Amino acid sequence: MNTIHLHRIGRLAGFGLLWGTIVIAAACSLSDSPRLSKLPADGVILAFGDSLTYGTGAGGSQYSYPSILEERVNRQVINAGVPGELSHQGLARLPEVLDQYQPHLVVLCHGGNDLLRKQDDAQIAANLRGMIELIQDRGIEVILLAVPRPAVFFMDAADFYAGIAREYQIPIDSETLLRLEKDPALKSDQIHLNQEGYRQLADAVVHLLNTSNAI
């Protein structure tokens, strides 16, 4: 067997090993992604949060992300957003809301007002953990929307959201609100989205529900 032929075999073997590594890595990535139970056709989704959930700046409740989400997924979506609410207040409010609506899935988007007031990250994270545990203890699925940390010249991700999602093995969107909040064309003021911004947020939630097998 000549040297050229041996070299060609080596290259093919190397390519095979590389391709195998890529396939295995992709499979592991998919298996590590949190998967949710399928929402039944009559399943109820609870959107729980503050003004970004309520739809402040949208120009009408029909333009809030929960209303748009309801149209997209053809299931009832309850808008349980309270403008100005802090995470410890949300934690106190959540049990009654869960008991009232008995949802199959909760979209949790909270902590923005705490970040605006520069509250301690550890306390915000503790309150979010408390909410997730209240939800999961009732056998309800939950997905998390990360809220960016506001700043004078730029916004960045509040890293504790991703850590919480890993801890509780729940799906998370860490990028959409950060992207939307950086684009003045998608905002009604310094903090809140406009109609197009909320539409894009709803689309991101639909994508997360799809990739996590919920719909």
Buried (B, 14 or more C-beta within 10 A) or exposed (E): EEEEEEEEEEEEEEEEEEEEEEEEEEEEEEEEEBBBBEBEEEBBBBBBBBBBBBBBBBEEEEBBBBBBBBEBBEBBBBBBBBBEBBBBBBBEBBEEBBEEBEBBBBBBBBBBBBBBEEBEBEBBBBBBBBBBEBBBEEEBBBBBBBBBBBEEEEBEBBEBBBEBBEEBEBBBBBEBBBBBBEEEEBBBEEBBBBBBBBBBBBBBBBEBBEBBBBB
